[in-house]
Amino acid sequence: MNLKQLRFNVKSLDDSAGEGVFSGYASTFGNKDLQGDVIAKGAFAETLEKDYDGGAGIPIHWNHQDGKPTDIIGRTLSAVEDEKGLLISAQLDIEDNPTAQQAYDLLKDGRVHQMSIGFVPTKTAWITEKGDGPWGGHSEFQQIKLFEISVVPVAANQQAEILAVKSGRAISSANEEKLRAALASLNEVLEGIDSDNSNTSDEDKPDDSKTGEKQDDKKLAPDKGRDAEAEKAERLNVIKSARELVTGGKDNKETK
C-alpha cells in the first residue's frame, strides 16, 4: 500500500493546551506543497465520518514509522474540516511511551515543529491553470483515505500549523543559557568565600605582643561572625534557587 505523505509546519507554541496535547492544522486546502500537489476542501469529510467516528482516534506516529508499537505515539482527540484545512487536537502518550515523551519535548522547545499526513487518494483530478503550458498542471486530491498523522522533522507544506503545545515548566534555550551563566557566577562567588575561609592560617592570627603566643582563643566579634555566616547562607540560598530553576530540582552532572 502506497501512502502519499504531505508535510505541514508546526508554527507556534502556547501554554493553553493540556499536558501532552497539541493542536493545529494537519493539512490546509488549496495551496501547493513542494511536490506540487493540492488537497481540495472537503477531501477529508468521508474518511473522518466512516473511519474515525467524526475525527477522533486517528493514530499519531513519529516520522511515519510503523515497525513497532511505540512508533504510534498518540491519537487525535478531534479532527474537523474548516475553511482553512484539517484542524486537529491530539493527545500524545507521554506517560506510557518514551518515544511520545521525546517527541513532546522536541515540540515544546521547538527543535521539531512540523506534521505530516499519510493517506491514499481515492479521487484525484488533474488541474491545469492559465499559463501552465502544455506540460503544466498539478494533482488535486478531492477525496482521500487518511491513515495517520505524524510528527516529523522536515516539512514540504509551510501553510499548516500547530496552534498550541503545552510547554509546562520548560525553559527556553535562550533563558537557560542566561540562567546557567548566572549560576556559574554565583558558584564562583561561593568558591571565593570558601577559599578566603580556608586560606586563613596561623600567620594571619594576631600575636600577643608580650607572650608571643597565637591568640587561638580569640574569636571574631559576635556580631561580625553572625553577619558573615548570614551572608554566606543567603548566597547559598540564591545559588540553590538558581540551580533548581535550571535543572528542575534535579542534580544534573556533566560527563566529560
C-alpha positions in Angstrom: 0.0 0.0 0.0 1.4 3.3 -1.0 0.9 6.3 1.2 1.0 9.8 -0.1 2.9 11.9 2.5 2.3 15.6 2.6 4.1 17.6 5.3 2.9 20.7 7.2 4.6 23.2 9.5 4.2 23.5 13.3 4.2 27.2 13.5 3.6 28.4 17.1 3.6 27.2 20.7 1.4 28.1 23.6 0.7 27.0 27.2 -3.1 26.8 26.8 -3.4 23.1 25.8 -3.4 20.2 28.3 -0.3 18.2 29.2 0.7 16.1 26.3 -1.8 17.8 24.0 -1.1 19.7 20.8 -3.4 21.2 18.2 -3.3 22.8 14.8 -3.7 22.2 11.1 -2.6 18.8 9.8 -3.5 19.9 6.3 -4.5 23.0 4.5 -6.7 23.4 1.4 -5.9 24.9 -1.9 -2.2 25.5 -1.6 0.5 23.6 -3.4 3.1 21.8 -1.4 6.7 21.4 -2.5 5.7 18.4 -4.6 3.2 20.4 -6.5 0.1 18.7 -5.1 -3.1 20.3 -3.7 -5.7 19.0 -1.3 -9.2 20.2 -2.1 -11.7 21.4 0.5 -13.9 18.5 1.7 -11.3 15.8 0.9 -11.3 14.5 4.5 -15.1 14.5 5.1 -15.8 10.9 4.1 -12.8 9.3 5.9 -13.4 11.3 9.1 -17.0 10.1 9.1 -16.5 6.5 8.2 -13.1 5.6 9.6 -12.7 7.8 12.7 -16.1 8.5 14.2 -16.1 12.1 13.1 -12.4 12.7 13.7 -11.4 11.0 17.0 -8.8 8.2 17.2 -6.6 8.9 14.2 -3.2 7.4 15.0 -0.3 9.9 15.6 3.1 8.4 14.6 6.7 9.5 14.9 8.0 10.3 11.4 5.7 7.8 9.7 7.4 4.9 11.5 5.2 1.8 11.9 7.6 -1.1 12.7 6.9 -1.3 16.4 4.1 -0.4 18.8 6.0 2.6 20.3 6.1 4.2 16.8 2.4 5.1 17.5 2.8 7.9 19.9 -0.7 9.2 20.3 -4.2 9.7 18.8 -6.4 12.6 17.8 -9.0 13.8 20.2 -10.8 15.6 17.4 -10.3 16.4 13.7 -12.6 18.7 11.8 -12.6 20.5 8.4 -13.0 24.2 8.4 -12.4 26.9 5.8 -8.6 26.6 6.1 -8.0 22.9 6.4 -8.0 19.9 8.7 -7.9 21.2 12.3 -6.8 18.6 14.8 -6.3 18.2 18.6 -4.1 15.3 19.6 -3.0 13.6 22.8 0.5 12.1 23.0 1.0 9.0 25.2 3.7 10.7 27.3 3.2 8.6 30.4 3.4 5.2 28.8 5.6 5.7 25.7 9.2 7.1 25.9 9.1 8.0 22.2 6.0 10.1 22.7 7.7 11.9 25.6 10.7 12.6 23.4 8.6 13.9 20.6 6.6 16.1 23.0 9.8 17.5 24.5 11.1 18.3 20.9 7.8 20.0 20.1 7.9 22.1 23.3 11.3 23.5 22.8 10.9 24.0 19.0 13.6 21.6 17.8 10.8 19.7 15.9 7.9 21.8 14.8 6.2 20.0 11.9 3.5 17.5 11.0 2.8 15.2 8.0 -0.1 13.1 6.9 -0.1 9.6 5.3 -3.1 8.8 3.1 -4.2 7.1 -0.2 -6.0 9.3 -2.7 -9.4 7.8 -3.7 -10.5 10.6 -6.0 -8.0 12.7 -7.9 -8.2 15.4 -10.7 -5.5 16.9 -12.9 -5.8 20.6 -12.8 -4.4 23.0 -15.4 -4.4 26.7 -15.0 -3.8 29.6 -17.3 -0.1 29.9 -18.0 0.7 26.3 -17.2 1.7 25.4 -20.8 1.3 22.0 -22.5 3.2 20.2 -19.7 1.9 22.2 -16.8 -0.8 21.3 -14.2 -1.0 19.7 -10.8 -2.8 16.9 -9.0 -5.7 17.8 -6.8 -6.8 15.3 -4.2 -10.5 15.6 -3.9 -11.1 12.6 -1.7 -8.7 10.6 0.4 -8.5 7.8 2.9 -6.5 9.0 5.9 -4.3 6.5 7.8 -2.1 8.5 10.1 -0.7 11.9 11.1 3.0 12.1 12.0 5.2 14.5 14.0 8.2 15.0 11.6 11.5 16.9 11.5 11.1 18.2 7.9 8.1 19.9 6.1 7.0 20.4 2.5 3.9 22.5 3.1 4.5 25.6 5.1 0.8 26.6 5.3 -0.4 24.2 8.0 0.5 25.0 11.6 0.3 23.7 15.2 -1.6 26.3 17.2 -0.8 25.1 20.7 1.5 22.9 22.6 1.5 22.6 26.4 5.0 23.5 27.4 4.7 23.1 31.2 7.7 24.3 33.1 10.1 24.1 30.2 12.8 26.8 30.0 13.7 28.2 26.6 17.3 27.6 25.4 18.0 31.4 25.5 16.8 31.7 29.1 18.6 28.5 30.1 21.9 30.0 28.8 21.4 33.1 30.9 20.5 31.1 34.0 23.5 28.8 33.6 25.8 31.8 33.3 24.3 33.4 36.4 24.7 30.1 38.3 28.3 29.8 37.2 29.0 33.4 38.5 27.3 32.6 41.8 29.3 29.4 42.2 32.5 31.5 41.7 31.4 33.8 44.5 30.8 30.9 46.8 34.2 29.3 45.9 35.8 32.7 46.7 34.1 32.7 50.1 35.3 29.1 50.8 38.8 30.0 49.6 39.0 33.0 51.9 38.0 30.9 54.9 40.3 28.0 54.1 43.3 30.3 53.5 43.2 31.8 57.0 46.4 30.4 58.6 48.2 30.8 61.9 50.2 33.7 60.4 47.0 35.6 59.9 46.2 35.5 63.6 47.5 38.3 65.7 50.4 37.7 68.2 50.2 38.7 71.8 53.0 41.3 72.0 54.1 40.2 75.4 53.9 36.4 75.4 54.4 35.8 71.7 51.6 33.2 71.7 49.0 32.9 69.0 45.6 34.2 70.0 43.9 30.9 69.2 41.3 31.6 71.8 40.3 34.9 70.4 37.2 34.8 68.2 35.6 37.2 65.8 33.2 39.7 67.5 29.8 38.0 67.8 28.1 40.5 65.5 30.7 40.3 62.8 30.7 36.5 62.9 26.9 36.3 62.6 27.0 38.8 59.7 29.5 36.7 57.8 27.5 33.5 58.3 24.3 35.1 57.4 25.8 36.5 54.1 27.2 33.1 53.2 23.8 31.4 54.0 22.0 34.0 51.8 24.3 33.4 48.9 23.9 29.6 49.3 20.2 30.0 49.1 20.4 32.2 45.9 22.7 29.6 44.3 20.4 26.7 45.3 17.3 28.6 43.9 19.2 29.3 40.6 20.3 25.6 40.3 16.7 24.4 40.9 15.4 26.7 38.3 17.9 25.5 35.7 17.7 21.8 36.5 14.1 21.5 37.6 15.2 20.5 41.1 17.4 17.6 39.9 21.2 17.3 40.2 22.5 17.2 36.7 26.1 16.0 36.5 28.1 16.6 33.3 30.1 13.8 31.9 33.2 14.9 30.0 
